Amino acid sequence: MPSRTAVVEELMERFAQIPREAVLKEDLLRGGMAFDESALSGNEDGDVKPKSYFIFSFDHRTLPELGAAALKRPPEEIVLTGGPYELRRTVVSVRVNPQSPYRVRAGEDGAPGLYLDGARIADVGLPPMPDYYRHKLSNGKSVMEVAPTIQWGYLIYLTVFRVCQYFGAKEECQYCDINHNWRQHKAAGRPYTGVKPIEEVLEALEIIDRHDTAGASRAYTLTGGSITSKVQGRDEADFYGHYAKAIEERFPGRWTGKVVAQALPTEDVQRFHDHGIRIYHPNYEVWDRRLFELYCPGKERYVGRDEWHRRILDSAEIFGPRNVIPNFVAGVEMAAPFGFKTVDEAIASTADGLQYFMSRGITPRFTTWCPEPTTPLGRTNPQGAPLEYHIRLLETYRAAMAEHGLSSPPGYGPAGAGRAVFSVSSFMDTLSADDGRGFDTRVVRRAGRHLGLVSMRDRAGGVGGKLTVESEPGKGTTVEMEVPGG
């Protein structure tokens, strides 16, 4: 059997058009990483920002099985640079797996590094403890417990309802451990509030606003479990919406408001928008009809796949297509025993979903599947999906974006290898960041439908106009559209 290094390097060579940073990041996200004790955070008393477990466990073992990594939390994220692959700055969400071939430990010089098969392959930067984490709420709770930040401080993640009302084997999504994650933290005696009082959320945001002097936090996400009945007398739209309303009234325009919720009827989606939410994430989870029915039994029972998709399209009439960004869980397409048997089949199915939404101006995004051990799919697929699937997905995703003339979605920070901060998949690392550098138009013409130019020319031609593109590497790009007057 080839070493993990050989597997990764073969894919880097075969898919040279995908940034090396993205290949390595996907392997870390799908398979996790191990930590020497010297690289752990020391919890909230240390100088390293600890993992907050902001919604799911995103670990390959339960807390009791993590040993020192449970007692002295790992960092929330790591940043990779340098090494033999000459990595540009790459932010990776931490998913702990004590059996991973990747290990974070201190080198001979005392500086932390990422080691694969015993060889140092990258320097590791650990996230510094943010100043706002060192302040407590008036009731003694920590900011990390109420309003943790991820993506190197870019996003405030407000999981205000920490369990899901899709409950039990006949309703829970088969890859999701939100309910178990809540149970394991309560069993460990950790503070892990089931429903976060709105007053606590506002107080935590006030602390972040006061002490985030660099303005690193740019957006917040309101989310939690699905609500099929009511929580505190409110249905899902009202429950999450009333947090948004309070935040926007207290901090108008300070952050971009996002909500991850079910695909709801139009009138409910309108309430989100009215309360100040600007980006809506009605996640479609997995594209294939049979797999959606098997993996998301509660969502199939209460809403149904076809209605779920119809509601996603309808929500674009309220938020605009660009601001509707449904997520899917990349990799569950290949989970045994029901998933696709080959990478070709899985990619073809996923691509159908991308085409369905992107052809309508809606840009999905994805989270790399972590096979958490207490979930049905995690138990039967502890290795997750093959790395090749994830790399080909990045290739397919980027091509679909180019075909439909779409740019990186809002609310995720900068795009491009060396720039991206989105940490739970590599899609933002893979998208281009032109930055005025320009490109070779002859290469684009030979490549066919790249960079959305064909789509743009089609639109210009549809109104009797003409599109002209002038660009050279290093000299920037000029795009001119001429349309008839009148």
ZATI-499219 format. One record per residue (C-alpha): residue in one letter; x, y, z. Coordinates in steps of 0.25 Angstrom, whole numbers, plus 5000, padded with zeros to 4 digits. Each point is the difference from the previous one (the first is absolute). Layout:
N
AXYZ...
This chain:
486
M500050005000P500650144996S500350095011R499150125003T501150094995A500049934986V498550004999V499950155003E501250034990E499449924989L498750085001M500850135000E500749964987R498849944993F499150135004A501150104998Q498950114997I499549985015P500850085010R500949915008E499550075012A498649954997V500449864998L500749995014K498950085007E498949904994D500849885005L500150065014L498550045000R499649864996G500949925009G500450095011M501350035007A500749955013F500650105010D501249985010E499750065013S500950124998A499150054988L498750005008S499450135005G500049995015N498550044999E499550145003D501250035009G501149994990D500550084988V499449924989K498550014996P499449865003K499049924992S498650055004Y499249884994F499150114995I498949904994F500549864997S501149925006F500850004987D500949895006H500349864997R499949955014T499050045012L500550095011P500349885010E500949944989L500850124997G500950005013A500850125001A499350074988A498750005008L500750055013K500850114993R499250044988P500750004986P500050134993E498850054992E500850004987I501449994996V500750084988L501049934991T501150064993G501349964993G500649875001P500449914988Y498750044992E500350155002L498650025006R499450135000R499250045012T498949895002V499050015011V499549865004S498949975010V500449905011R499449865000V500749915010N500449854996P501049945009Q500349894989S500250104989P501350004992Y500150155002R500550055013V500250145006R501250015009A501250085003G501349994992E501450005005D499950155000G498850005009A499150054989P498849924996G499949934987L499149904993Y500649874998L499649894990D500649865000G501050065010A500550114990R499750155003I499250054989A499550145005D500350105010V498750025009G499550135005L499149995012P498850105002P500350105011M499050015011P499150124996D499950115010Y498549995001Y500149865004R500750045013H498850085004K498849945007L498550035000S499450065012N499549865004G501449944999K499849934987S501150014989V499950064987M500549874993E498849935006V499050104995A500650064988P501249934995T500750054987I500649914989Q500750024987W501150075007G499150105006Y499250034988L498749945004I499250005013Y499349875001L498750015008T499449865002V498950055009F499249865000R501049895002V499149884998C499149964988Q498649965000Y500249904989F500349905011G500349855000A500449904990K498750024991E500250154999E501550045003C500950034988Q500949884999Y501350084999C499650105011D500550005015I499350135005N499249925011H501149915004N501050125001W499150075009R499849875009Q501549985000H500450145005K498950005011A500549865004A501450065001G499550115009R500350114990P499250124999Y499249984987T498750085000G498849934993V499350134997K500850125001P499250125006I500050124991E500550095010E501349925002V500250004985L499950154999E500950025012A501149904993L499950084987E500150135008I501349955006I500549954986D499750134994R500750085011H501349924999D500149964986T500750124997A500649954987G498649974994A500349864997S498649955003R499250034987A498849915001Y499149925009T499249874998L498849975007T499749855001G499749885008G499149874998S498850004992I498750035007T498849924996S499050055010K500450125009V501150055010Q499650095010G498750024993R500650044987D500149934987E501349994992A499950134993D499650085012F501049935009Y501250034992G499550124994H499850075014Y501449995003A500450064986K499050125003A500650025014I501450004994E499750094989E499350105009R501250005010F501150004989P499550054987G500949974989R501149955009W500049864994T499449934988G498949915005K499849864995V499149895004V500149854999A498649945000Q499149904993A499450044987L498850075005P498750054993T500150144993E499350075011D501049955011V501250034991Q499550144999R500050025015F501549975000H500250114990D499150095007H500849985013G501350044993I500649874995R500750014987I500549864997Y499149885001H500649865000P498949904998N500949884999Y499649884990E501049915007V500249894988W499450014986D499749864996R498549975003R500249865006L501150055009F499250125005E498949915004L500949905007Y501050105006C499050115004P498749925004G499450125009K500250104989E499449914990R498849975009Y499750145004V500350074987G500549914989R501150024990D499350064989E499350105009W501350035007H500650044986R498850084996R500150085013I501550024997L499750064986D498850085006S500950065011A500850074989E498950094997I500150065013F501550005003G500550004985P500749874995R501450055004N499650005014V499349865001I501249915003P499549865003N501149905006F500249854997V500849905007A501149964991G500449865001V498749935005E499749974985M501049885002A499649955013A499849855001P499149934999F499050094992G501050104994F500650004986K501149894998T500950084991V500550145000D499550024986E498649975004A500050095012I500650124993A499049994989S498950005010T500650125008A500250074987D498549994996G499750075013L501050114997Q499450024986Y498650015005F500350115010M501150084993S499250004987R499050085008G501150105006I500049935013T501449965005P500049885010R501249985009F500549875007T500549955013T501049884999W499449895007C500649955013P499549865004E499750025014P500049875008T498650015006T499350024987P499549884992L500850044988G501250035008R500049875007T499949924987N501050094992P501150045010Q500950044989G499050094993A500050024985P501349984991L500950134999E499849994985Y498550035001H500350125008I501150054990R499149974988L498950085007L500850125001E500349994985T498649984996Y499550115009R501050104994A499649964986A498550025003M500250135006A500850054988E499049944990H498950085007G500850135002L499949995015S501050065010S500349965014P498750015009P499950125010G500249985015Y501249914999G501250095000P501050014989A500249894989G501349944995A501149915005G500850085011R498850095002A498849915004V499650005015F498849904998S500549885007V499049884999S500349974985S500950054989F499050064991M500550145003D501449974999T499849944986L499250124994S500850114993A500450135006D500450084987D500450125007G500250084987R501149904996G499449974987F500049874992D500349954986T498850014991R500549904990V500049895011V498650045004R499549994985R500749864999A499449955013G498650034995R499050045011H500950055010L499950135009G498550024996L500550074988V499149924990S498850035010M500350155000R500150004985D498749934999R499350105009A500650124992G499649944987G498649975005V499750155000G500850034987G501250045007K501549964999L501049965011T501550034999V501049955010E501550045000S500949945010E501549965001P500749935012G500550115009K499350114993G498649995005T498749984993T499050094993V498649964996E499150094992M498649974996E499350084989V498550004999P499050074990G499550135005G498550035003
